[in-house]
Amino acid sequence: MARKFILLIGMIVLGGLALAACAGAVGPAGPAGPAGPAGPAGPAGSALTEDQLKALDTAAKLGGIAFPATDSVRRGCPACHVLADPETGKYTLPYEAHERVEVRGGNHPVVSLDGTPIGPKDDVRVTVCLQCHAVGTGARAGKGVVAPLALRDIVHPAHMGSQYFKLHYGGSCFTCHNVNGEGGWDLLTEAVVVNDKGVPDPDNLPIPGAIPIESVPVP
């Protein structure tokens, strides 16, 4: 029994020596590889900076905003200001004028300087309005030529302050204006035929009803 035990121990020792011989000698350790750049300092557990995290948060919030669909791209005053309700006059230019003046406790004229009817239900071009609301000069600087206010001091804040105008119709300066060949602003006095981006019809140029603002005739 003792001889068998001794023989088993001997075989284990010989096996260990054989494995060591196959493995060979252990060589020296190789050089350490280059360390990567340090990550940006950020909150614990994050590899982004505070500014990057804020930018991502802002982008996520913007992506969650539901923008209303634009009804249609319209250009030219009569593209929007037309007689839509014969009973009230909505939404002619005179209707808008009468409604605003009445809010202030006054009464808007119903006849223009050249005799054109301008009651709430009268659908007229913006050039009729400019007979009184063109920009005054001299003693009337900062006013209309006849009216208390120039049209530009009415329609610009009224439109750009209207969320319906901006969001529903995608309204901008080019809804009412165009830039002419001299770099000046034209007023679009007629409805303009445009594509879905507001670009005028190339087969119908120059744009009908586009007139330089300074050339608007004033009686």
C-alpha positions as CSV (number, residue, x, y, z in Angstrom):
1,M,0.0,0.0,0.0
2,A,2.8,2.4,0.9
3,R,4.6,1.6,-2.3
4,K,1.5,2.5,-4.4
5,F,1.2,5.8,-2.5
6,I,4.8,6.7,-3.1
7,L,4.4,5.7,-6.8
8,L,1.4,8.0,-7.2
9,I,3.2,11.0,-5.6
10,G,6.1,10.4,-7.9
11,M,3.9,10.4,-11.0
12,I,2.3,13.7,-9.9
13,V,5.7,15.3,-9.4
14,L,6.9,14.1,-12.8
15,G,3.8,15.4,-14.5
16,G,4.4,18.8,-12.9
17,L,7.9,18.9,-14.1
18,A,6.8,18.0,-17.6
19,L,4.3,20.8,-17.8
20,A,6.8,23.3,-16.5
21,A,9.3,22.2,-19.2
22,C,6.6,22.8,-21.9
23,A,5.7,26.2,-20.6
24,G,9.2,27.5,-20.9
25,A,10.8,30.3,-18.9
26,V,8.7,33.4,-18.1
27,G,10.2,36.5,-19.9
28,P,10.4,40.0,-18.6
29,A,7.2,42.2,-18.7
30,G,6.7,44.3,-21.8
31,P,6.5,48.1,-21.8
32,A,3.2,49.7,-20.7
33,G,1.1,51.1,-23.6
34,P,0.3,54.8,-23.9
35,A,-2.5,56.0,-21.7
36,G,-5.6,57.6,-23.5
37,P,-6.6,61.2,-23.0
38,A,-8.5,62.1,-19.9
39,G,-12.2,62.5,-20.5
40,P,-14.0,65.8,-20.1
41,A,-14.9,66.8,-16.6
42,G,-18.6,66.3,-16.1
43,P,-21.1,65.0,-13.5
44,A,-20.3,61.8,-11.8
45,G,-20.9,58.9,-14.2
46,S,-21.0,61.1,-17.3
47,A,-18.5,61.5,-20.1
48,L,-20.0,64.9,-21.2
49,T,-19.3,68.4,-20.1
50,E,-22.0,70.6,-18.4
51,D,-22.4,72.6,-21.6
52,Q,-22.8,69.5,-23.8
53,L,-25.5,68.1,-21.4
54,K,-27.4,71.4,-21.5
55,A,-27.2,71.4,-25.3
56,L,-28.6,67.9,-25.5
57,D,-31.3,68.8,-23.0
58,T,-32.3,71.8,-25.1
59,A,-32.3,69.8,-28.3
60,A,-34.6,67.2,-26.7
61,K,-37.0,69.9,-25.6
62,L,-37.1,71.5,-29.0
63,G,-37.8,68.1,-30.6
64,G,-40.8,67.7,-28.4
65,I,-42.5,71.0,-29.5
66,A,-45.5,70.4,-31.8
67,F,-45.4,73.1,-34.4
68,P,-48.8,73.9,-36.0
69,A,-49.2,73.0,-39.6
70,T,-49.1,76.0,-41.9
71,D,-52.4,76.6,-43.6
72,S,-50.9,77.9,-46.8
73,V,-48.3,80.3,-48.0
74,R,-50.0,83.5,-49.0
75,R,-48.5,86.7,-50.4
76,G,-50.1,90.1,-51.2
77,C,-52.7,91.9,-49.0
78,P,-55.8,90.5,-50.8
79,A,-54.5,87.0,-50.3
80,C,-55.8,87.3,-46.8
81,H,-57.9,90.5,-46.6
82,V,-60.9,89.6,-48.6
83,L,-64.6,89.7,-48.0
84,A,-65.2,86.4,-46.2
85,D,-68.4,87.3,-44.4
86,P,-70.9,89.6,-46.3
87,E,-72.8,90.1,-43.0
88,T,-70.0,91.7,-41.1
89,G,-67.3,92.5,-43.7
90,K,-64.7,90.2,-42.3
91,Y,-61.8,90.4,-43.3
92,T,-61.6,93.3,-45.6
93,L,-59.0,96.1,-44.9
94,P,-61.8,98.6,-44.1
95,Y,-63.3,96.0,-41.7
96,E,-60.0,95.8,-39.8
97,A,-59.8,99.6,-39.7
98,H,-63.4,100.1,-38.5
99,E,-63.0,97.4,-35.9
100,R,-59.8,98.9,-34.4
101,V,-61.1,102.4,-34.4
102,E,-64.3,101.4,-32.7
103,V,-62.3,99.7,-30.0
104,R,-60.8,103.1,-29.2
105,G,-64.2,104.7,-29.1
106,G,-64.0,106.4,-32.5
107,N,-65.5,106.2,-36.0
108,H,-63.5,105.4,-39.1
109,P,-64.4,107.3,-42.3
110,V,-66.6,105.4,-44.8
111,V,-65.4,107.3,-47.9
112,S,-61.8,107.8,-49.0
113,L,-60.3,111.0,-50.3
114,D,-61.1,110.0,-53.9
115,G,-64.6,109.0,-53.1
116,T,-64.1,105.2,-52.9
117,P,-66.5,103.7,-50.3
118,I,-64.5,102.2,-47.4
119,G,-67.2,100.9,-45.1
120,P,-66.5,97.6,-43.3
121,K,-68.1,95.5,-46.1
122,D,-66.2,97.3,-48.9
123,D,-63.4,95.2,-50.3
124,V,-60.7,97.7,-51.5
125,R,-57.0,97.6,-52.3
126,V,-54.4,98.8,-49.9
127,T,-53.7,101.8,-52.2
128,V,-57.0,103.2,-51.1
129,C,-55.9,103.0,-47.5
130,L,-52.7,104.8,-48.3
131,Q,-54.6,107.9,-49.5
132,C,-54.8,108.8,-45.9
133,H,-52.3,106.4,-44.3
134,A,-49.2,107.0,-46.4
135,V,-46.2,108.3,-44.5
136,G,-46.5,112.0,-43.8
137,T,-43.6,114.5,-44.2
138,G,-42.9,118.0,-42.8
139,A,-45.3,118.9,-40.1
140,R,-46.9,115.5,-40.4
141,A,-43.7,113.5,-40.0
142,G,-44.3,110.3,-38.0
143,K,-48.0,110.4,-38.9
144,G,-50.1,109.6,-41.9
145,V,-50.5,112.2,-44.6
146,V,-54.1,112.7,-43.3
147,A,-54.7,109.9,-40.8
148,P,-53.3,109.9,-37.2
149,L,-51.1,106.9,-38.0
150,A,-49.1,105.8,-41.1
151,L,-50.1,102.4,-42.3
152,R,-46.6,101.0,-41.7
153,D,-47.0,101.9,-38.0
154,I,-50.2,99.9,-37.9
155,V,-49.7,96.8,-40.0
156,H,-46.1,95.9,-39.0
157,P,-46.6,95.5,-35.2
158,A,-50.2,94.1,-35.8
159,H,-48.9,91.3,-38.1
160,M,-45.7,90.5,-36.4
161,G,-47.4,90.4,-33.0
162,S,-50.0,88.0,-34.3
163,Q,-49.3,84.3,-33.6
164,Y,-52.1,83.4,-36.0
165,F,-50.3,85.3,-38.8
166,K,-46.9,83.8,-38.1
167,L,-47.8,80.2,-37.3
168,H,-51.0,79.6,-39.2
169,Y,-49.9,81.3,-42.4
170,G,-46.1,81.3,-41.9
171,G,-46.3,85.1,-42.2
172,S,-43.2,87.2,-42.6
173,C,-42.1,90.4,-44.2
174,F,-42.4,88.7,-47.6
175,T,-46.1,88.1,-47.1
176,C,-46.7,91.7,-47.9
177,H,-43.5,92.8,-49.6
178,N,-40.9,91.9,-52.2
179,V,-37.4,93.2,-52.8
180,N,-37.2,94.9,-56.2
181,G,-34.2,95.1,-58.6
182,E,-32.9,98.3,-56.9
183,G,-32.9,96.7,-53.5
184,G,-36.0,98.6,-52.3
185,W,-39.2,97.2,-50.8
186,D,-42.2,96.7,-53.0
187,L,-45.7,96.6,-51.6
188,L,-47.7,93.6,-52.9
189,T,-51.1,95.2,-53.6
190,E,-52.6,92.2,-55.3
191,A,-52.7,88.5,-54.4
192,V,-49.6,86.8,-55.8
193,V,-49.6,83.3,-57.3
194,V,-46.8,81.4,-55.5
195,N,-45.6,77.8,-55.0
196,D,-45.5,76.1,-51.6
197,K,-42.4,78.0,-50.6
198,G,-43.9,81.4,-51.5
199,V,-41.8,81.8,-54.7
200,P,-43.8,83.8,-57.4
201,D,-44.9,82.2,-60.7
202,P,-41.9,82.6,-63.2
203,D,-44.4,82.8,-66.0
204,N,-46.2,85.8,-64.5
205,L,-43.4,88.4,-63.9
206,P,-43.0,91.1,-63.0
207,I,-45.2,90.4,-60.0
208,P,-48.6,91.9,-60.7
209,G,-49.5,94.7,-58.2
210,A,-45.9,95.0,-56.8
211,I,-45.2,98.7,-56.5
212,P,-42.3,100.6,-54.8
213,I,-43.7,102.0,-51.6
214,E,-42.4,105.5,-52.3
215,S,-44.3,105.5,-55.6
216,V,-47.8,105.0,-54.0
217,P,-49.9,107.9,-55.4
218,V,-51.3,110.1,-52.7
219,P,-54.1,112.6,-53.6
